[in-house]
Amino acid sequence: MQNVSKRTILWIVPLIIIGIFWYFYGPQEEITDNEYISYIKETKMNNSDSVTLDEAFTNYCEEGKWVYFQTQKNQHVVEYKGTCPVNGEKNEINLQFVVEKDQSNYDTGVLLLNGVQQEADQRDEFLQTVAKN
């Protein structure tokens, strides 16, 4: 009888540890509304146009949404996810904006096209196309 309880404990302890890791490091709920998202959405395209990033992406892409997350280096990242035309075909787009903590500025981050990272010049060309429409 004593062997059964030792085996039971040997199964329960690892399951508890896995459960704890899942709770803290598992998939998190997407944050789709906060101050960093609002900052990026209200930012003007090319800093001179009257069109905001949100308006430009809404006019150019379909099924888009804005998501916020914080990296392990405490960077604040706002990501646009949507279906946008690129080279005449609709593609899944992920474009990241790294926002400064005080929301005074941002850097354009990575552009993923159907899950494949694009070069910086391709990202900039895509943003110019979005701004024109």
N, CA, C and O atoms as a printed pandas DataFrame, in Angstrom:
     atom_number atom_name residue_name chain_id  residue_number  x_coord  y_coord  z_coord
0              1         N          MET        A               1    0.817   -1.201    0.000
1              2        CA          MET        A               1    0.000    0.000    0.000
2              3         C          MET        A               1    0.858    1.262    0.000
3              4         O          MET        A               1    0.491    2.276   -0.594
4              5         N          GLN        A               2    1.986    1.188    0.662
5              6        CA          GLN        A               2    2.876    2.341    0.737
6              7         C          GLN        A               2    3.472    2.662   -0.640
7              8         O          GLN        A               2    3.703    3.834   -0.938
8              9         N          ASN        A               3    3.726    1.661   -1.481
9             10        CA          ASN        A               3    4.258    1.881   -2.820
10            11         C          ASN        A               3    3.265    2.624   -3.709
11            12         O          ASN        A               3    3.663    3.428   -4.552
12            13         N          VAL        A               4    1.991    2.361   -3.525
13            14        CA          VAL        A               4    0.968    3.034   -4.319
14            15         C          VAL        A               4    0.963    4.528   -4.019
15            16         O          VAL        A               4    0.865    5.330   -4.948
16            17         N          SER        A               5    1.062    4.917   -2.790
17            18        CA          SER        A               5    1.030    6.336   -2.444
18            19         C          SER        A               5    2.287    7.043   -2.928
19            20         O          SER        A               5    2.210    8.210   -3.313
20            21         N          LYS        A               6    3.449    6.381   -2.924
21            22        CA          LYS        A               6    4.669    6.996   -3.445
22            23         C          LYS        A               6    4.549    7.210   -4.957
23            24         O          LYS        A               6    4.967    8.248   -5.470
24            25         N          ARG        A               7    3.984    6.238   -5.668
25            26        CA          ARG        A               7    3.801    6.389   -7.109
26            27         C          ARG        A               7    2.808    7.503   -7.411
27            28         O          ARG        A               7    2.995    8.269   -8.355
28            29         N          THR        A               8    1.785    7.587   -6.630
29            30        CA          THR        A               8    0.794    8.642   -6.825
30            31         C          THR        A               8    1.440   10.010   -6.651
31            32         O          THR        A               8    1.207   10.911   -7.457
32            33         N          ILE        A               9    2.238   10.174   -5.623
33            34        CA          ILE        A               9    2.917   11.449   -5.376
34            35         C          ILE        A               9    3.890   11.750   -6.501
35            36         O          ILE        A               9    4.017   12.903   -6.915
36            37         N          LEU        A              10    4.577   10.732   -7.004
37            38        CA          LEU        A              10    5.526   10.941   -8.101
38            39         C          LEU        A              10    4.835   11.387   -9.387
39            40         O          LEU        A              10    5.483   11.988  -10.245
40            41         N          TRP        A              11    3.557   11.114   -9.544
41            42        CA          TRP        A              11    2.803   11.601  -10.698
42            43         C          TRP        A              11    2.168   12.956  -10.434
43            44         O          TRP        A              11    2.072   13.781  -11.342
44            45         N          ILE        A              12    1.741   13.192   -9.225
45            46        CA          ILE        A              12    1.041   14.435   -8.908
46            47         C          ILE        A              12    1.993   15.625   -8.896
47            48         O          ILE        A              12    1.659   16.683   -9.430
48            49         N          VAL        A              13    3.163   15.474   -8.303
49            50        CA          VAL        A              13    4.110   16.593   -8.197
50            51         C          VAL        A              13    4.502   17.131   -9.570
51            52         O          VAL        A              13    4.430   18.344   -9.766
52            53         N          PRO        A              14    4.915   16.297  -10.538
53            54        CA          PRO        A              14    5.234   16.863  -11.868
54            55         C          PRO        A              14    4.033   17.521  -12.544
55            56         O          PRO        A              14    4.185   18.531  -13.230
56            57         N          LEU        A              15    2.848   16.956  -12.356
57            58        CA          LEU        A              15    1.660   17.581  -12.942
58            59         C          LEU        A              15    1.392   18.946  -12.339
59            60         O          LEU        A              15    0.982   19.866  -13.046
60            61         N          ILE        A              16    1.615   19.088  -11.058
61            62        CA          ILE        A              16    1.442   20.393  -10.402
62            63         C          ILE        A              16    2.462   21.384  -10.941
63            64         O          ILE        A              16    2.122   22.535  -11.216
64            65         N          ILE        A              17    3.715   20.948  -11.095
65            66        CA          ILE        A              17    4.759   21.834  -11.629
66            67         C          ILE        A              17    4.418   22.266  -13.053
67            68         O          ILE        A              17    4.562   23.441  -13.390
68            69         N          ILE        A              18    3.972   21.339  -13.885
69            70        CA          ILE        A              18    3.576   21.679  -15.255
70            71         C          ILE        A              18    2.402   22.659  -15.243
71            72         O          ILE        A              18    2.370   23.601  -16.035
72            73         N          GLY        A              19    1.456   22.439  -14.360
73            74        CA          GLY        A              19    0.312   23.352  -14.242
74            75         C          GLY        A              19    0.732   24.759  -13.861
75            76         O          GLY        A              19    0.196   25.734  -14.388
76            77         N          ILE        A              20    1.680   24.870  -12.956
77            78        CA          ILE        A              20    2.171   26.199  -12.537
78            79         C          ILE        A              20    2.856   26.892  -13.707
79            80         O          ILE        A              20    2.603   28.070  -13.957
80            81         N          PHE        A              21    3.722   26.180  -14.428
81            82        CA          PHE        A              21    4.389   26.774  -15.591
82            83         C          PHE        A              21    3.373   27.191  -16.650
83            84         O          PHE        A              21    3.516   28.251  -17.258
84            85         N          TRP        A              22    2.365   26.381  -16.872
85            86        CA          TRP        A              22    1.331   26.709  -17.861
86            87         C          TRP        A              22    0.590   27.980  -17.459
87            88         O          TRP        A              22    0.290   28.826  -18.302
88            89         N          TYR        A              23    0.297   28.107  -16.173
89            90        CA          TYR        A              23   -0.428   29.273  -15.692
90            91         C          TYR        A              23    0.369   30.556  -15.923
91            92         O          TYR        A              23   -0.185   31.558  -16.376
92            93         N          PHE        A              24    1.672   30.531  -15.613
93            94        CA          PHE        A              24    2.472   31.745  -15.723
94            95         C          PHE        A              24    3.044   31.994  -17.116
95            96         O          PHE        A              24    3.185   33.149  -17.519
96            97         N          TYR        A              25    3.375   30.941  -17.859
97            98        CA          TYR        A              25    4.056   31.112  -19.138
98            99         C          TYR        A              25    3.264   30.602  -20.330
99           100         O          TYR        A              25    3.750   30.679  -21.459
100          101         N          GLY        A              26    2.088   30.095  -20.121
101          102        CA          GLY        A              26    1.268   29.576  -21.208
102          103         C          GLY        A              26    0.663   30.701  -22.025
103          104         O          GLY        A              26    0.963   31.871  -21.785
104          105         N          PRO        A              27   -0.178   30.366  -22.979
105          106        CA          PRO        A              27   -0.807   31.384  -23.825
106          107         C          PRO        A              27   -1.591   32.402  -22.992
107          108         O          PRO        A              27   -2.342   32.048  -22.084
108          109         N          GLN        A              28   -1.393   33.643  -23.326
109          110        CA          GLN        A              28   -2.064   34.729  -22.619
110          111         C          GLN        A              28   -3.183   35.295  -23.502
111          112         O          GLN        A              28   -3.156   35.161  -24.725
112          113         N          GLU        A              29   -4.144   35.913  -22.869
113          114        CA          GLU        A              29   -5.213   36.575  -23.601
114          115         C          GLU        A              29   -4.645   37.791  -24.322
115          116         O          GLU        A              29   -3.824   38.517  -23.762
116          117         N          GLU        A              30   -5.073   38.016  -25.548
117          118        CA          GLU        A              30   -4.591   39.161  -26.303
118          119         C          GLU        A              30   -5.151   40.449  -25.713
119          120         O          GLU        A              30   -6.331   40.528  -25.373
120          121         N          ILE        A              31   -4.295   41.448  -25.598
121          122        CA          ILE        A              31   -4.715   42.773  -25.152
122          123         C          ILE        A              31   -5.001   43.591  -26.402
123          124         O          ILE        A              31   -4.100   43.867  -27.194
124          125         N          THR        A              32   -6.255   43.976  -26.573
125          126        CA          THR        A              32   -6.650   44.694  -27.787
126          127         C          THR        A              32   -7.096   46.130  -27.520
127          128         O          THR        A              32   -7.570   46.812  -28.428
128          129         N          ASP        A              33   -6.946   46.588  -26.284
129          130        CA          ASP        A              33   -7.337   47.958  -25.973
130          131         C          ASP        A              33   -6.522   48.448  -24.780
131          132         O          ASP        A              33   -6.745   48.020  -23.647
132          133         N          ASN        A              34   -5.578   49.346  -25.041
133          134        CA          ASN        A              34   -4.851   50.012  -23.971
134          135         C          ASN        A              34   -4.248   51.301  -24.508
135          136         O          ASN        A              34   -4.455   51.638  -25.674
136          137         N          GLU        A              35   -3.514   52.020  -23.686
137          138        CA          GLU        A              35   -3.004   53.335  -24.057
138          139         C          GLU        A              35   -1.974   53.279  -25.188
139          140         O          GLU        A              35   -1.898   54.209  -25.991
140          141         N          TYR        A              36   -1.189   52.217  -25.263
141          142        CA          TYR        A              36   -0.190   52.103  -26.320
142          143         C          TYR        A              36   -0.856   51.863  -27.676
143          144         O          TYR        A              36   -0.416   52.409  -28.688
144          145         N          ILE        A              37   -1.896   51.061  -27.699
145          146        CA          ILE        A              37   -2.646   50.848  -28.936
146          147         C          ILE        A              37   -3.287   52.155  -29.384
147          148         O          ILE        A              37   -3.236   52.500  -30.564
148          149         N          SER        A              38   -3.883   52.875  -28.458
149          150        CA          SER        A              38   -4.501   54.168  -28.795
150          151         C          SER        A              38   -3.473   55.136  -29.361
151          152         O          SER        A              38   -3.753   55.850  -30.323
152          153         N          TYR        A              39   -2.291   55.161  -28.770
153          154        CA          TYR        A              39   -1.227   56.058  -29.248
154          155         C          TYR        A              39   -0.875   55.745  -30.708
155          156         O          TYR        A              39   -0.813   56.651  -31.538
156          157         N          ILE        A              40   -0.645   54.469  -31.019
157          158        CA          ILE        A              40   -0.273   54.083  -32.389
158          159         C          ILE        A              40   -1.424   54.337  -33.354
159          160         O          ILE        A              40   -1.208   54.867  -34.444
160          161         N          LYS        A              41   -2.632   53.969  -32.974
161          162        CA          LYS        A              41   -3.780   54.149  -33.861
162          163         C          LYS        A              41   -3.992   55.617  -34.215
163          164         O          LYS        A              41   -4.421   55.920  -35.328
164          165         N          GLU        A              42   -3.702   56.531  -33.296
165          166        CA          GLU        A              42   -3.932   57.960  -33.511
166          167         C          GLU        A              42   -2.742   58.668  -34.150
167          168         O          GLU        A              42   -2.845   59.845  -34.496
168          169         N          THR        A              43   -1.622   57.980  -34.313
169          170        CA          THR        A              43   -0.436   58.578  -34.916
170          171         C          THR        A              43   -0.685   58.811  -36.401
171          172         O          THR        A              43   -1.261   57.967  -37.087
172          173         N          LYS        A              44   -0.250   59.953  -36.879
173          174        CA          LYS        A              44   -0.429   60.310  -38.288
174          175         C          LYS        A              44    0.578   59.563  -39.156
175          176         O          LYS        A              44    1.725   59.353  -38.761
176          177         N          MET        A              45    0.131   59.167  -40.341
177          178        CA          MET        A              45    1.034   58.534  -41.314
178          179         C          MET        A              45    2.047   59.571  -41.783
179          180         O          MET        A              45    1.674   60.703  -42.089
180          181         N          ASN        A              46    3.298   59.207  -41.843
181          182        CA          ASN        A              46    4.384   60.065  -42.339
182          183         C          ASN        A              46    4.513   61.374  -41.570
183          184         O          ASN        A              46    5.154   62.305  -42.059
184          185         N          ASN        A              47    3.930   61.470  -40.399
185          186        CA          ASN        A              47    4.004   62.648  -39.519
186          187         C          ASN        A              47    3.527   63.942  -40.165
187          188         O          ASN        A              47    3.692   65.005  -39.565
188          189         N          SER        A              48    2.948   63.901  -41.352
189          190        CA          SER        A              48    2.469   65.135  -41.973
190          191         C          SER        A              48    1.064   64.982  -42.542
191          192         O          SER        A              48    0.338   65.965  -42.684
192          193         N          ASP        A              49    0.689   63.776  -42.863
193          194        CA          ASP        A              49   -0.644   63.556  -43.430
194          195         C          ASP        A              49   -1.711   63.732  -42.355
195          196         O          ASP        A              49   -1.423   63.715  -41.158
196          197         N          SER        A              50   -2.922   63.896  -42.801
197          198        CA          SER        A              50   -4.031   63.982  -41.849
198          199         C          SER        A              50   -4.614   62.607  -41.555
199          200         O          SER        A              50   -5.523   62.481  -40.734
200          201         N          VAL        A              51   -4.096   61.570  -42.222
201          202        CA          VAL        A              51   -4.598   60.210  -42.055
202          203         C          VAL        A              51   -3.821   59.518  -40.936
203          204         O          VAL        A              51   -2.590   59.536  -40.913
204          205         N          THR        A              52   -4.559   58.912  -40.016
205          206        CA          THR        A              52   -3.910   58.177  -38.933
206          207         C          THR        A              52   -3.552   56.766  -39.396
207          208         O          THR        A              52   -4.042   56.299  -40.424
208          209         N          LEU        A              53   -2.700   56.098  -38.635
209          210        CA          LEU        A              53   -2.354   54.716  -38.950
210          211         C          LEU        A              53   -3.593   53.830  -38.964
211          212         O          LEU        A              53   -3.744   52.974  -39.836
212          213         N          ASP        A              54   -4.481   54.040  -37.989
213          214        CA          ASP        A              54   -5.696   53.229  -37.917
214          215         C          ASP        A              54   -6.559   53.420  -39.159
215          216         O          ASP        A              54   -7.043   52.445  -39.733
216          217         N          GLU        A              55   -6.753   54.663  -39.576
217          218        CA          GLU        A              55   -7.564   54.932  -40.771
218          219         C          GLU        A              55   -6.929   54.322  -42.025
219          220         O          GLU        A              55   -7.618   53.751  -42.870
220          221         N          ALA        A              56   -5.605   54.456  -42.129
221          222        CA          ALA        A              56   -4.913   53.933  -43.313
222          223         C          ALA        A              56   -5.042   52.416  -43.390
223          224         O          ALA        A              56   -5.335   51.876  -44.457
224          225         N          PHE        A              57   -4.828   51.727  -42.280
225          226        CA          PHE        A              57   -4.932   50.270  -42.299
226          227         C          PHE        A              57   -6.383   49.815  -42.479
227          228         O          PHE        A              57   -6.636   48.808  -43.140
228          229         N          THR        A              58   -7.325   50.541  -41.901
229          230        CA          THR        A              58   -8.737   50.189  -42.069
230          231         C          THR        A              58   -9.158   50.315  -43.527
231          232         O          THR        A              58   -9.925   49.492  -44.027
232          233         N          ASN        A              59   -8.656   51.351  -44.216
233          234        CA          ASN        A              59   -8.997   51.562  -45.627
234          235         C          ASN        A              59   -8.296   50.582  -46.563
235          236         O          ASN        A              59   -8.813   50.282  -47.639
236          237         N          TYR        A              60   -7.130   50.081  -46.171
237          238        CA          TYR        A              60   -6.333   49.247  -47.068
238          239         C          TYR        A              60   -6.484   47.750  -46.806
239          240         O          TYR        A              60   -6.432   46.948  -47.738
240          241         N          CYS        A              61   -6.669   47.378  -45.558
241          242        CA          CYS        A              61   -6.670   45.959  -45.181
242          243         C          CYS        A              61   -8.053   45.503  -44.728
243          244         O          CYS        A              61   -8.947   46.314  -44.485
244          245         N          GLU        A              62   -8.204   44.187  -44.621
245          246        CA          GLU        A              62   -9.449   43.591  -44.149
246          247         C          GLU        A              62   -9.174   42.833  -42.857
247          248         O          GLU        A              62   -8.044   42.421  -42.593
248          249         N          GLU        A              63  -10.210   42.655  -42.064
249          250        CA          GLU        A              63  -10.147   41.832  -40.861
250          251         C          GLU        A              63   -8.961   42.182  -39.971
251          252         O          GLU        A              63   -8.288   41.295  -39.447
252          253         N          GLY        A              64   -8.712   43.459  -39.805
253          254        CA          GLY        A              64   -7.558   43.879  -39.028
254          255         C          GLY        A              64   -7.877   44.075  -37.559
255          256         O          GLY        A              64   -9.010   44.370  -37.179
256          257         N          LYS        A              65   -6.844   43.901  -36.742
257          258        CA          LYS        A              65   -6.967   44.192  -35.320
258          259         C          LYS        A              65   -5.610   44.609  -34.791
259          260         O          LYS        A              65   -4.567   44.259  -35.343
260          261         N          TRP        A              66   -5.651   45.365  -33.706
261          262        CA          TRP        A              66   -4.451   45.852  -33.043
262          263         C          TRP        A              66   -4.274   45.076  -31.741
263          264         O          TRP        A              66   -5.228   44.892  -30.985
264          265         N          VAL        A              67   -3.046   44.622  -31.482
265          266        CA          VAL        A              67   -2.754   43.820  -30.296
266          267         C          VAL        A              67   -1.529   44.413  -29.603
267          268         O          VAL        A              67   -0.578   44.845  -30.255
268          269         N          TYR        A              68   -1.569   44.426  -28.279
269          270        CA          TYR        A              68   -0.442   44.919  -27.482
270          271         C          TYR        A              68    0.200   43.765  -26.722
271          272         O          TYR        A              68   -0.489   42.863  -26.246
272          273         N          PHE        A              69    1.528   43.802  -26.612
273          274        CA          PHE        A              69    2.234   42.894  -25.715
274          275         C          PHE        A              69    3.531   43.544  -25.279
275          276         O          PHE        A              69    4.023   44.481  -25.910
276          277         N          GLN        A              70    4.069   43.034  -24.200
277          278        CA          GLN        A              70    5.316   43.545  -23.658
278          279         C          GLN        A              70    6.358   42.427  -23.762
279          280         O          GLN        A              70    6.086   41.284  -23.394
280          281         N          THR        A              71    7.549   42.762  -24.264
281          282        CA          THR        A              71    8.593   41.764  -24.429
282          283         C          THR        A              71    9.289   41.500  -23.103
283          284         O          THR        A              71    9.048   42.191  -22.114
284          285         N          GLN        A              72   10.154   40.494  -23.095
285          286        CA          GLN        A              72   10.917   40.183  -21.887
286          287         C          GLN        A              72   11.892   41.300  -21.548
287          288         O          GLN        A              72   12.333   41.410  -20.404
288          289         N          LYS        A              73   12.232   42.128  -22.523
289          290        CA          LYS        A              73   13.107   43.286  -22.286
290          291         C          LYS        A              73   12.307   44.533  -21.928
291          292         O          LYS        A              73   12.835   45.645  -21.962
292          293         N          ASN        A              74   11.033   44.348  -21.585
293          294        CA          ASN        A              74   10.121   45.428  -21.195
294          295         C          ASN        A              74    9.888   46.451  -22.299
295          296         O          ASN        A              74    9.667   47.628  -22.016
296          297         N          GLN        A              75    9.935   46.011  -23.556
297          298        CA          GLN        A              75    9.572   46.884  -24.660
298          299         C          GLN        A              75    8.068   46.782  -24.870
299          300         O          GLN        A              75    7.488   45.702  -24.755
300          301         N          HIS        A              76    7.444   47.904  -25.179
301          302        CA          HIS        A              76    6.009   47.955  -25.423
302          303         C          HIS        A              76    5.784   47.840  -26.930
303          304         O          HIS        A              76    6.202   48.710  -27.693
304          305         N          VAL        A              77    5.121   46.762  -27.352
305          306        CA          VAL        A              77    4.939   46.486  -28.773
306          307         C          VAL        A              77    3.456   46.478  -29.103
307          308         O          VAL        A              77    2.657   45.817  -28.440
308          309         N          VAL        A              78    3.106   47.226  -30.141
309          310        CA          VAL        A              78    1.752   47.203  -30.686
310          311         C          VAL        A              78    1.873   46.564  -32.064
311          312         O          VAL        A              78    2.706   46.964  -32.877
312          313         N          GLU        A              79    1.035   45.572  -32.313
313          314        CA          GLU        A              79    1.112   44.821  -33.564
314          315         C          GLU        A              79   -0.216   44.917  -34.306
315          316         O          GLU        A              79   -1.287   44.731  -33.728
316          317         N          TYR        A              80   -0.119   45.213  -35.597
317          318        CA          TYR        A              80   -1.304   45.178  -36.447
318          319         C          TYR        A              80   -1.345   43.816  -37.118
319          320         O          TYR        A              80   -0.361   43.378  -37.714
320          321         N          LYS        A              81   -2.497   43.143  -37.017
321          322        CA          LYS        A              81   -2.700   41.849  -37.667
322          323         C          LYS        A              81   -3.888   41.992  -38.601
323          324         O          LYS        A              81   -4.958   42.439  -38.188
324          325         N          GLY        A              82   -3.705   41.614  -39.859
325          326        CA          GLY        A              82   -4.813   41.716  -40.797
326          327         C          GLY        A              82   -4.506   41.039  -42.114
327          328         O          GLY        A              82   -3.430   40.475  -42.309
328          329         N          THR        A              83   -5.470   41.105  -43.012
329          330        CA          THR        A              83   -5.324   40.578  -44.362
330          331         C          THR        A              83   -5.231   41.768  -45.304
331          332         O          THR        A              83   -6.170   42.555  -45.420
332          333         N          CYS        A              84   -4.090   41.892  -45.977
333          334        CA          CYS        A              84   -3.841   43.056  -46.817
334          335         C          CYS        A              84   -3.345   42.614  -48.191
335          336         O          CYS        A              84   -2.678   41.586  -48.316
336          337         N          PRO        A              85   -3.676   43.402  -49.231
337          338        CA          PRO        A              85   -3.155   43.069  -50.557
338          339         C          PRO        A              85   -1.678   43.453  -50.680
339          340         O          PRO        A              85   -1.282   44.581  -50.384
340          341         N          VAL        A              86   -0.881   42.487  -51.124
341          342        CA          VAL        A              86    0.531   42.722  -51.405
342          343         C          VAL        A              86    0.828   42.062  -52.742
343          344         O          VAL        A              86    0.606   40.863  -52.916
344          345         N          ASN        A              87    1.335   42.857  -53.692
345          346        CA          ASN        A              87    1.618   42.366  -55.046
346          347         C          ASN        A              87    0.390   41.709  -55.686
347          348         O          ASN        A              87    0.503   40.691  -56.369
348          349         N          GLY        A              88   -0.768   42.300  -55.456
349          350        CA          GLY        A              88   -1.995   41.830  -56.081
350          351         C          GLY        A              88   -2.653   40.636  -55.413
351          352         O          GLY        A              88   -3.700   40.181  -55.875
352          353         N          GLU        A              89   -2.074   40.115  -54.344
353          354        CA          GLU        A              89   -2.654   38.973  -53.639
354          355         C          GLU        A              89   -2.910   39.346  -52.181
355          356         O          GLU        A              89   -2.181   40.146  -51.595
356          357         N          LYS        A              90   -3.959   38.754  -51.606
357          358        CA          LYS        A              90   -4.249   38.991  -50.192
358          359         C          LYS        A              90   -3.342   38.110  -49.340
359          360         O          LYS        A              90   -3.221   36.907  -49.571
360          361         N          ASN        A              91   -2.714   38.730  -48.361
361          362        CA          ASN        A              91   -1.764   38.037  -47.501
362          363         C          ASN        A              91   -2.019   38.386  -46.041
363          364         O          ASN        A              91   -2.532   39.460  -45.725
364          365         N          GLU        A              92   -1.654   37.464  -45.157
365          366        CA          GLU        A              92   -1.727   37.728  -43.727
366          367         C          GLU        A              92   -0.532   38.596  -43.340
367          368         O          GLU        A              92    0.616   38.259  -43.628
368          369         N          ILE        A              93   -0.821   39.714  -42.687
369          370        CA          ILE        A              93    0.192   40.695  -42.322
370          371         C          ILE        A              93    0.283   40.803  -40.802
371          372         O          ILE        A              93   -0.735   40.808  -40.109
372          373         N          ASN        A              94    1.499   40.889  -40.298
373          374        CA          ASN        A              94    1.769   41.248  -38.908
374          375         C          ASN        A              94    2.824   42.339  -38.966
375          376         O          ASN        A              94    3.944   42.101  -39.419
376          377         N          LEU        A              95    2.475   43.526  -38.514
377          378        CA          LEU        A              95    3.418   44.645  -38.506
378          379         C          LEU        A              95    3.515   45.179  -37.092
379          380         O          LEU        A              95    2.505   45.514  -36.473
380          381         N          GLN        A              96    4.748   45.257  -36.579
381          382        CA          GLN        A              96    4.949   45.657  -35.193
382          383         C          GLN        A              96    5.491   47.077  -35.099
383          384         O          GLN        A              96    6.279   47.523  -35.933
384          385         N          PHE        A              97    5.042   47.770  -34.059
385          386        CA          PHE        A              97    5.517   49.100  -33.717
386          387         C          PHE        A              97    6.017   49.039  -32.275
387          388         O          PHE        A              97    5.276   48.642  -31.376
388          389         N          VAL        A              98    7.269   49.432  -32.055
389          390        CA          VAL        A              98    7.847   49.439  -30.709
390          391         C          VAL        A              98    7.693   50.855  -30.163
391          392         O          VAL        A              98    8.288   51.799  -30.683
392          393         N          VAL        A              99    6.893   50.991  -29.114
393          394        CA          VAL        A              99    6.536   52.302  -28.572
394          395         C          VAL        A              99    7.387   52.599  -27.343
395          396         O          VAL        A              99    7.578   51.735  -26.487
396          397         N          GLU        A             100    7.896   53.827  -27.263
397          398        CA          GLU        A             100    8.647   54.231  -26.079
398          399         C          GLU        A             100    7.711   54.274  -24.877
399          400         O          GLU        A             100    6.507   54.488  -25.016
400          401         N          LYS        A             101    8.279   54.070  -23.711
401          402        CA          LYS        A             101    7.480   53.968  -22.488
402          403         C          LYS        A             101    6.624   55.214  -22.250
403          404         O          LYS        A             101    5.480   55.111  -21.807
404          405         N          ASP        A             102    7.182   56.387  -22.545
405          406        CA          ASP        A             102    6.436   57.632  -22.317
406          407         C          ASP        A             102    5.563   58.016  -23.509
407          408         O          ASP        A             102    4.962   59.090  -23.517
408          409         N          GLN        A             103    5.490   57.149  -24.510
409          410        CA          GLN        A             103    4.674   57.344  -25.714
410          411         C          GLN        A             103    5.027   58.623  -26.464
411          412         O          GLN        A             103    4.156   59.268  -27.047
412          413         N          SER        A             104    6.312   58.989  -26.447
413          414        CA          SER        A             104    6.739   60.177  -27.168
414          415         C          SER        A             104    7.177   59.859  -28.596
415          416         O          SER        A             104    7.257   60.751  -29.441
416          417         N          ASN        A             105    7.460   58.585  -28.859
417          418        CA          ASN        A             105    7.911   58.185  -30.185
418          419         C          ASN        A             105    7.765   56.674  -30.327
419          420         O          ASN        A             105    7.475   55.972  -29.359
420          421         N          TYR        A             106    7.967   56.192  -31.534
421          422        CA          TYR        A             106    7.918   54.751  -31.791
422          423         C          TYR        A             106    8.865   54.411  -32.930
423          424         O          TYR        A             106    9.240   55.282  -33.715
424          425         N          ASP        A             107    9.245   53.156  -33.018
425          426        CA          ASP        A             107   10.019   52.629  -34.135
426          427         C          ASP        A             107    9.175   51.573  -34.828
427          428         O          ASP        A             107    8.462   50.805  -34.182
428          429         N          THR        A             108    9.265   51.547  -36.143
429          430        CA          THR        A             108    8.566   50.496  -36.881
430          431         C          THR        A             108    9.405   49.240  -36.771
431          432         O          THR        A             108   10.603   49.245  -37.053
432          433         N          GLY        A             109    8.757   48.166  -36.356
433          434        CA          GLY        A             109    9.462   46.914  -36.132
434          435         C          GLY        A             109    9.351   45.969  -37.308
435          436         O          GLY        A             109    9.468   46.369  -38.467
436          437         N          VAL        A             110    9.128   44.736  -36.996
437          438        CA          VAL        A             110    9.141   43.641  -37.965
438          439         C          VAL        A             110    7.838   43.586  -38.756
439          440         O          VAL        A             110    6.757   43.826  -38.217
440          441         N          LEU        A             111    7.961   43.263  -40.050
441          442        CA          LEU        A             111    6.805   42.970  -40.895
442          443         C          LEU        A             111    6.865   41.495  -41.255
443          444         O          LEU        A             111    7.845   41.018  -41.827
444          445         N          LEU        A             112    5.798   40.781  -40.910
445          446        CA          LEU        A             112    5.668   39.375  -41.312
446          447         C          LEU        A             112    4.616   39.288  -42.405
447          448         O          LEU        A             112    3.513   39.814  -42.262
448          449         N          LEU        A             113    4.959   38.630  -43.481
449          450        CA          LEU        A             113    4.047   38.412  -44.593
450          451         C          LEU        A             113    3.822   36.910  -44.669
451          452         O          LEU        A             113    4.719   36.152  -45.038
452          453         N          ASN        A             114    2.608   36.487  -44.313
453          454        CA          ASN        A             114    2.285   35.054  -44.217
454          455         C          ASN        A             114    3.275   34.313  -43.321
455          456         O          ASN        A             114    3.667   33.183  -43.614
456          457         N          GLY        A             115    3.672   34.957  -42.233
457          458        CA          GLY        A             115    4.555   34.337  -41.255
458          459         C          GLY        A             115    6.033   34.415  -41.582
459          460         O          GLY        A             115    6.854   33.907  -40.817
460          461         N          VAL        A             116    6.400   35.037  -42.700
461          462        CA          VAL        A             116    7.805   35.144  -43.103
462          463         C          VAL        A             116    8.264   36.593  -42.914
463          464         O          VAL        A             116    7.634   37.525  -43.414
464          465         N          GLN        A             117    9.366   36.767  -42.190
465          466        CA          GLN        A             117    9.876   38.112  -41.930
466          467         C          GLN        A             117   10.404   38.731  -43.215
467          468         O          GLN        A             117   11.110   38.090  -43.994
468          469         N          GLN        A             118   10.037   40.014  -43.419
469          470        CA          GLN        A             118   10.448   40.749  -44.607
470          471         C          GLN        A             118   11.610   41.683  -44.263
471          472         O          GLN        A             118   11.843   42.003  -43.097
472          473         N          GLU        A             119   12.320   42.106  -45.285
473          474        CA          GLU        A             119   13.420   43.054  -45.111
474          475         C          GLU        A             119   12.861   44.438  -44.782
475          476         O          GLU        A             119   11.685   44.713  -45.020
476          477         N          ALA        A             120   13.712   45.301  -44.235
477          478        CA          ALA        A             120   13.286   46.646  -43.835
478          479         C          ALA        A             120   12.774   47.458  -45.025
479          480         O          ALA        A             120   11.799   48.198  -44.891
480          481         N          ASP        A             121   13.418   47.327  -46.186
481          482        CA          ASP        A             121   12.951   48.092  -47.351
482          483         C          ASP        A             121   11.598   47.597  -47.851
483          484         O          ASP        A             121   10.800   48.390  -48.350
484          485         N          GLN        A             122   11.331   46.299  -47.725
485          486        CA          GLN        A             122   10.013   45.766  -48.093
486          487         C          GLN        A             122    8.950   46.273  -47.123
487          488         O          GLN        A             122    7.832   46.589  -47.529
488          489         N          ARG        A             123    9.302   46.351  -45.839
489          490        CA          ARG        A             123    8.381   46.872  -44.834
490          491         C          ARG        A             123    8.045   48.331  -45.128
491          492         O          ARG        A             123    6.882   48.732  -45.085
492          493         N          ASP        A             124    9.069   49.113  -45.424
493          494        CA          ASP        A             124    8.860   50.532  -45.708
494          495         C          ASP        A             124    8.037   50.737  -46.980
495          496         O          ASP        A             124    7.200   51.637  -47.042
496          497         N          GLU        A             125    8.273   49.912  -47.981
497          498        CA          GLU        A             125    7.488   49.974  -49.220
498          499         C          GLU        A             125    6.009   49.636  -48.933
499          500         O          GLU        A             125    5.107   50.280  -49.469
500          501         N          PHE        A             126    5.779   48.638  -48.098
501          502        CA          PHE        A             126    4.417   48.282  -47.729
502          503         C          PHE        A             126    3.733   49.445  -47.014
503          504         O          PHE        A             126    2.575   49.750  -47.300
504          505         N          LEU        A             127    4.436   50.096  -46.087
505          506        CA          LEU        A             127    3.851   51.242  -45.380
506          507         C          LEU        A             127    3.549   52.386  -46.343
507          508         O          LEU        A             127    2.531   53.061  -46.184
508          509         N          GLN        A             128    4.392   52.619  -47.323
509          510        CA          GLN        A             128    4.137   53.667  -48.314
510          511         C          GLN        A             128    2.877   53.339  -49.129
511          512         O          GLN        A             128    2.090   54.229  -49.451
512          513         N          THR        A             129    2.699   52.061  -49.456
513          514        CA          THR        A             129    1.516   51.631  -50.196
514          515         C          THR        A             129    0.255   51.845  -49.363
515          516         O          THR        A             129   -0.762   52.310  -49.878
516          517         N          VAL        A             130    0.322   51.509  -48.094
517          518        CA          VAL        A             130   -0.819   51.706  -47.193
518          519         C          VAL        A             130   -1.143   53.200  -47.092
519          520         O          VAL        A             130   -2.314   53.582  -47.091
520          521         N          ALA        A             131   -0.129   54.029  -47.010
521          522        CA          ALA        A             131   -0.334   55.471  -46.864
522          523         C          ALA        A             131   -0.973   56.084  -48.099
523          524         O          ALA        A             131   -1.732   57.046  -47.979
524          525         N          LYS        A             132   -0.689   55.556  -49.280
525          526        CA          LYS        A             132   -1.230   56.104  -50.527
526          527         C          LYS        A             132   -2.721   55.825  -50.691
527          528         O          LYS        A             132   -3.423   56.579  -51.366
528          529         N          ASN        A             133   -3.204   54.754  -50.082
529          530        CA          ASN        A             133   -4.602   54.353  -50.300
530          531         C          ASN        A             133   -5.501   54.898  -49.279
531          532         O          ASN        A             133   -6.706   54.652  -49.323
